[in-house]
Amino acid sequence: METTGPADAEERAAERVLAEGLVVDLADPPTREELALPDGVSSTVLQTEDETPAEVTVRFSDGGELVVPAYAVVVDSLGPEAPPTSLALARVDLSPAELADVLASAVAELGADEAAVAAYLDAVPRAGSREGDLIRAIPTRYDGREELVLDVVTTQAEGRIRVNYLVAWGEETAPVPGSEG
């Protein structure tokens, strides 16, 4: 049975936004409509219908660029009518080798903290010998009006690795978790 209610409209909007790859240019921050953020809510999750990764590109005002095959995109604002101020891009089910490549690229291209990356990669092999998860927030060179923090998670119970790219912009933006001094 086909539905045409608000939830169906939100799914169609998310599909439209993700269909050809989402591009977010922080030199001209996106609107609620451009990110399929419905009126009356302060956040939404965008995924493709078949839950395959969608290519998301974030262009920073200094010319830097982040390109992520995101399993999910979380769009947040500071209120139900406010413009969007942050994204969380989830990259999931990485192998240890893929994680090493992702983090090496983040160091080279995004100015990720090299010492934090090395410490995390050093801890991953040891993490399997203990209970619990290994979680680290890795800062990048983007830490002013535009912020980017990599939230890297190795889940011991499932043996899964994910990287959440936390992007925030604008004057009123609260600090991205993990970016505080």
N, C-alpha and C positions, 0 to 999 in steps of 0.2 A: 504494500500500500504506500502510495506516494504522499508525503506530507509537505505542507507549505507554510508551516509555522515559523516562529522566530529562530528556533534552533536550526531548522533547515536552511533558512536564509543566512545564518552565521556560517554554516558549513560551506555553502556556495561561495560566500565572500572569501573565506579562507582558501578555498580551492582556486578562486580567481587570482588572489594575491600570490599564491605559491606556484601557479601553473607554469610560468615561464622563468621561474627564478625570481626571488625577491631581491631588489636592490634598494638599500637604504643609504642615502647620501646625507651625511651629517652636516654638510655645508648648507643644506636646505632641509632641515629636519622634517620627517614625514608627518602626515596628518593621521587622525584616527581612521578615516576612510581608506587611506593608502595602506594601512596595516590591519584592516578589517577588525578594528576595535569598536565594538558596538556602543551606541549611546547608552548611558546609564550604568556602565560598569567600568571598573578601573583596571581590569586585566582580562586577557583572553589567551587561549592556547590555539595555535595554528598547526595543523598537520594535514598531509595529503590524505585523500580518501583511503588509499591502500597502505598508508603508514610507511611509505618508502621515503628516504631522505629527499628534501628539497634543497636546491642550491640557494644559499643566502649570501649576498655580498653586502658588506658594510664598508662604505667609503668614508674615511676620516678627513677632516678639513685640511690636514697637512699633506694629503695625497696618499697616505697609507691605505691599505685595503685588506680586509679580512674576507676570505671566501670559505664557507663552511657547508658541507652536506649535512644539513640539520634534520634530525628525526622529528624534532618539535621546536616551535618558536613561541616563546612566551612574550607577550606584549604587555607592558605595564604603563600606567599613568599615575599622576598624583591625586586623581579623583575621577568620579564618574563622567565628568564633562571636560576634563583637562586633556591637553594634547599628550601623546605618548612621550615618555621620557627614558624608557629602557627596554631592552630586549634580552632574553636569555635564549641562546641557541644551543640545543643539546645534540651532541655527537655521541652515539652509543655503540656498545659492543665492539670496542677496539681491542686488538691484540696488543701484547706488550711491544712488539716491533712497530705497529702503527702508532701507538702512544709515543714512542721515542721519536718517530718521524714528525708527528704533530707538534711535539714540544720543541724539537730542533728548529722547525719552521717558525714557531712562535718566537723563539729567541732571535733568529735571523731577520725575520720580517716585521715583527711587532714589538721588538724590544723587551720580550719577556725576561724576567729576572733569571739570569743564567745560573746563579747559585741555588735559587729555589727549585729550578728545573732539575739540576743535578742531584739535589738532596731528595727530591721526590723519586726520581728514577732509581737512585741508590736504595731507597726504602722499599720499593715495590717487590723485589725478590724476597726480602725478609718478611714482608707483610703476610705471605701465605702461611707462615709458621705460627701465626697468632690469630686469635679471634678478633673480629671487628673489622672496620673499614679504614682505609687510608684515604684521607681527604686533605687537600691543600688548596689554598687560594694563591695563585701565582700572579703577581702584578706585572703589568707591561709599561711601556713608555707613555701610554695614554692614561693620564691621571689628573687632568684638569677639567675643563668644560666638557671634555669627552673622556670617558673612562672605559677601560677594557681590562677585565680580570679573568684569568682562566681558573675555573673551579674544577680541579681534577679529582676524580673519585675512583678508587679501586674497591669494589665490594667483595669482601672475602667469601661470604656465604655462597654467592653465585659465581665467583671468579670473573666478574664483569668489570670492564673499564669504560668510563665515560668522561668526556670533557664538556663542561658547560662554559660557553663563552658569554660572559656577563658584560653587556654594553650599556652605558648610560650617557646621556647628553643633557645639556641645558643648564641654565643658571640655578634653578631651584632643585636640581636633582640631588637626592640623598646619595651619600657615598655608596658605591657598589660594595656588597659584602666582601670582606677580605682586603679592601684597598686602604683601610684606615692604617695609619702609621704604626 
